[in-house]
Amino acid sequence: MIKNVYSPILECYFKRAIDSFYSCIELEENSCLFKEIAISASDVQLERDSIKFLYNVMRSKHHVIEVSLNLLSKESNVGYYTLILNEENQALDDYLVFKTRNVNTFEY
């Protein structure tokens, strides 16, 4: 019952993150990002991972929403994309992290 009530809201957050991911990788200055992991952006499948509502009373009376997507290829999980939104649903930040085969990560 609870899942059915919140499902449309959660899906809106994931859609926002998916759209933001595609906007990020379509920027000309980011055209070289997928060379780091030696796969094409079109080979990456997005998987909904998590939505976190983060609240820290010590710093602010407001919360942020962190929406994360896993980046999958045929072989494995190649990284993740996270979009951070404020209470008004405005994007504050985003980051794209690739995992390499030797466990190091590259963050953009």
N, C-alpha and C positions, 0 to 999 in steps of 0.2 A: 504494500500500500504506500509506504513512504517513498519507495523508489519511483512509483508511478507519478507521484505528486511533483517530485523534484527533477525527474528525468528531462523534461523540456528545458528547464533552466540550465541544467548541467550540459545538455547538448549545445545550447547557445554559447556557453563558455568554450567548449571544445571546438565548435565551428569558428569562433573568433580566433583561437590559437592556430587552427589549420590555415585560415586565410592569412594570418600574420606570417606564418612560416613561408607560405608561397610568395608573399610580398617580399620577404627578406631575401630569399634565394634568387628572386628575379631582378634584384638591384644589380646594376652593371658592376659596381664596386665589389660585389660578392660573387662574381662569376667564377672565380677560381677556387671557391670553398671546397667543392667536391673533388678537386684534384688531390687534396690531402688524403682522402681515403680511397682513391682510385676507383670510384664508381660514379655513375651518372646520377644526377638529381632525379631523373625520371625512373630510375631503378629503386628508389627509396619508397617504401610503404610507411604510412603514418599509422601509429597505434595509439589510441587514447590511453594515457597512463594515470594521471591523477589531477585533482583539483584541491588546492589547499587554501583555506582562509586563515591568514596569518595576522595575529593581533598581538601587539606588544605594548602594554600599558606604560612601560618605562619610557618609551620614546614618543608615543603618540596615542591619541584616543581613537585613531582610525585603523582600519585593517587594509590589507592588500590581498589580492587573489592571485595565486600562482597556478597556472594551467600548464601541465607538462604532457608532451607527446613523445613516444619512443619512435626512433627512426630505424626501420628494419630493412634489410636487404635479403636476398635469397639465402645468403650464407649465415647471417647473424644480426644481432643488434649492433648498429653502427654508431649510435649516439642518441641524443635527445634534444628537443627544443622546448624552451620554457618561455611563456609570456606572463608578465606581471602586470596586473591591472589594479587601479585604485578603486575606491568605493563607487565612484561615478562611472566605472567601466572604461576609463581612459587608460591607454597603454602607458606604463611608466618605464618599462625596460623589457628586453627580451635577450635570450642568449641561446646559442647553438653550440653544442658540444659534440665533437666526434670522438669515438673510441678507435684507437688503432689496434692492430693485431698484437702488439707487444704491451698492451694494457695502458700505455700513456694516453692522455687525452689532449685534444686541441680545443680551445675555447675561443669563440668569436663573438 
